[in-house]
């Protein structure tokens, strides 16, 4: 799943940079990794997250490698429809919310993304939601 997301994101990012829609340094924030996410009263769940945000939250610590059992429990279900209709990290955020069982939050987020066409607001909203997801706060919504 990580490779699928990273391949898709790299392709989209390359196109966006070539078209002048993004600064080339955006590639730094588009590196993904697998890390555990913990929701209140649940076990940790592996998910694909932006590596730069992981480092901001946890310092320079690299997460422990997934155990064989954890790796076997990772859902490989990717919502390609979301990848097609939402750009860059937005789609991966939405797909991961679905994969983590946060479907109602993903639907609310899609509604918000559709309401705000201002790229700056969408970007801030997307990063705030990634942050909340990585802290395990989305299940509270």
Residue, then its C-alpha position, 0 to 999 in steps of 0.5 A: x500500500x505504501x508503494x502504491x500511494x508513494x508512486x501515485x503521489x510522486x507522479x502527481x507531484x511531478x506533474x504539478x511541479x512541471x505545470x508550475x502549480x507547486x514549488x519543487x520543494x513540495x517533494x520534501x513534504x510528500x514522502x510517506x511512511x508507515x507508522x502506528x496510529x493509536x485511537x483512544x481505547x483501541x490498539x495501535x493500527x499501522x497507517x501510511x502517513x507523511x514522514x515530515x509530519x511524523x518527525x514533527x510530532x515524534x522528533x527524529x525517532x523512526x518508528x519500530x519496524x512492523x512485526x510480521x503479525x502487524x504487517x499481516x493485519x494492515x489493510x491493503x484496501x486503497x480507495x482509488x476513487x478518492x485518489x482520482x477525485x482529490x489531489x495529492x495528500x488530500x486523497x491519501x488522507x481520505x483513503x487512510x481515514x476509510x481504511x482506518x474505519x473513520x468513514x464518517x470523518x472522511x465524508x465530512x472532510x470531503x464535504x469541507x474540501x468541496x466547500x473550500x476552493x481556496x487552495x491555501x485553506x484546503x492545504x491548511x485544513x488537510x495538514x490539520x486533519x493529518x495531524x489529528x489523525x496521527x494523534x488519534x483524535x479523529x475517532x472523537x469527532 
